[in-house]
Each structure stands twice: as C-alpha cells, then as structure tokens.
Amino acid sequence: MNKLFRTALFASLLAAGFVRPAPAQETMNINGTANFMGGYRPIPIHLSGFTGETATVLRNDLYIMGFKEADESTADYTLAGSNTGELKAELRNHSGPMLAQIYSGPNARALAHRLADDVTLKITGLNGIAETHVAFKVTTGRTSEIYIADYDGFNAQEVTHDRSDVAAPCWVPGRLALYYTTYKLGTPIIVYHNLTSGERRNFAKYPGLNTSPAVSKDGSRVAMVLSKSGSPDVWVSNTDGSGLKNLTPTREDESAPCWSPDGQTICFAGKVNERRALCLVSANGGAIRPLKTGMGSPSEPDWSPDGKWIVFTSQHAGGFDICVVPAAGGAAVPIVSGEDPSWAPNSRNVIFVKRVNGARVLSLLDVPTKQVKDVARISGKDAGNSQPCWAK
C-alpha cells in the first residue's frame, strides 16, 4: 500500500468513526429461543420532518434494527425533526418525550447514523449498528480484493491490490487491522494487515493450505485452517506465531473456525460419522464434541458476541439457509435463504450473502423480525461480494 493511499485511508477511517471506542454492549432480554429467532414483530415508528439523504439513511438504519415505518395513529413511537443545517430530532412514545437531541457536523450520512443508533439504544436497550463497519471480498472476473465499508456498504475502500485472489477477511477485535488469505505468491498464505500504518506481513506460510483466520476476542490468539500435516485441520497460535498447536489432528477436512467470546472454545465445521456437522473443541486442545443443530450440512459458523448463539449456513437440495442455534446446541431455526453469515457487535443483526441471478450480494438481517435489506454494491464494478466479516 503506497504512502499516499495509506494516509488517505487512515484519514477516511478516522472521519468515519473507525477509531471511536466501542460502546459498552447491552444484553437484549430474550424470552425463549424460538421468539428470538424470528418471532418478534417489527417496532412501529413514525418519522416526520426529515428530508433527502438524512431521511433515506434513517429509514434504512431503523429498518435493519427491527423497526417498521407506520402511520402516526398506529405507531408506538414518533421521531420528528429537521435537517436544514443541524440535525434536530425528538423521540416520543405515548407517555411523552424520550430523547431530544441536536447533531452537528458536515456529514449528513454520519449524523443520521448516529441518530439511528441513539434511537435504537433508547427504545430497545441494545447498541445500534449504524456506525459499525464490515470487511468483505469483492470478485471481479478472475481476481478479487478485500474491501472495507460502512455496515450498509457505503464509503467502500479497496484495501488490497494483489490482482490475484483473496479470501476470508477477519477483523482484529477493537483494532484497525485484518487477517486474510491471499494467493499473490501462488499458494494460499495468511497475511496480517495493519490498516493504520499500512504494514502487511506474512502470518502463516506453511506448505499447503493456509486460510480461514479467526482472532480471539482479546486479540491474543489466532485460529486458522492449515494442511501442513496432510489434511486441513484447525490450528491455533499466538499472534506472534508462537505456540502453534493442532486442535483437530484427524483425517477429515475441517473448516471455518470461530471463537467463543470467552476465548475458551472454538466452533468449526467438520464431520461426525462421515456427515457434515458443527463441532466444538477447547482452544487449548482436547476432545472434539459435536454441536447438535438438527440441520443438514452445516458450515460457516459464527459465535455471537454475547456468547448465546451460533449462526451458520445449512446446505440443502434447494440452496442455502442462514440458521441460528443456541451455543449449547439444540434445535436450530432457519431464518432466511443465504450463506456466509457474520454477527454484528450487538448479537442481533447478521450480514450474509445471498445469490441474485447468479451474482453474490451482501445483505443485512435483523434476526428477531427476519427483516432483510441488501447492502449497497460497489459503484462501477460488475462484482460479486462475499465472505463478509463485521468489525467488533
């Protein structure tokens, strides 16, 4: 990455809020597994007074966070304001005012995101996701690159310029840094990329496959898939490469490791009795345990930041479904058609991939209400977007 691009990237990230400290996570009160996984009604809210880009952004943000625009007579909440100059807003319910705020700044989109997050927190007790960011793979023809963007796909920036193939971007929690796989040298290796300094160094370059990096919540360890022992296995190491350990020394092919928030357990896709299954193993090594889901051909698991849920892809004859299962196992619930899911920091929303006329498109999901909205695609590119990872 050249110095000019690096400086511009950092300035843009700073302006976009990448370096703002993450707000404390709230816990949503969930009354029953089935209710959370697709049993909530959208929250009716009435918007008035907002125009142009501000109105569009607010509607999009609130819809993805479980709201639905309604007539004032039937709405549980009203959000009124104006955006001529400063952004002014007042949130009310049937009992009276809940929030009155003035937002100042030159970026109308950023101000609308902040208002949407404040409204979400005030009403649901959960942090919003409008000021969060994602990394993903963009494929154009025979090559692909890693991009980062606002959660809704706007302000997308190309991070890599390998002109080869890349895969599986993964954020370092709380940092402006990624791990991902690149084929720039011909064979797949895992790279660490500091987005602030532009430093890029090889992290895993063993013989065979090096892919699917996943970083523990405290940022101290990396899980990955290596085939250095013959078959693709799940390995872990410290971030300096020391302490490398094979957690799944089997003859089966393992894939897509993810961490429990406490850093004690790794979930991955493997096989049990020759059938695809989600499995658990201690991050320090030990017996491999199947995770009950009740779904066929599960893959691509991601553990929710609150530790309660695992979202994954289930493949069937008709395609792919996004499913959610309690982290302790149980009956998984299919939510929507799609694949490659990644949890938002609030443990409520998911970004995933769906196929539209043969092309891969990123979409956003509110799990309780099943509301879905496509992410803005990269302008000027006939590109497929896939393998999203939500920054946490």
Protein Blocks (a to p, Z undefined) as FASTA:
>chain_A
ZZklmmmmmmmmmmnopmpccddddddddehjklmnopaccdddddehiacjllmmmmmm
mmmnopacddfklpcbdcddddehjaddddddfkbcfbdcddedjblklmmmmmmmmmmm
mmnopacfklgccdddddehjbccdddddfkopaiacfbfnhpadehiacdehiacdddd
dfknopacdddddfknopacdfblcehjdehiacdfklpaccdddfklopacdddddfko
paiacfblcfbdcehiaddfklpaccddddeehiacdddddfkbpadddddehiahiehi
acdfklpaccdddddfklcadddddfkbpadddfbgcehiacdfkomaccddddeehiac
dddddfklopacdddddehiacddehiacdZZ
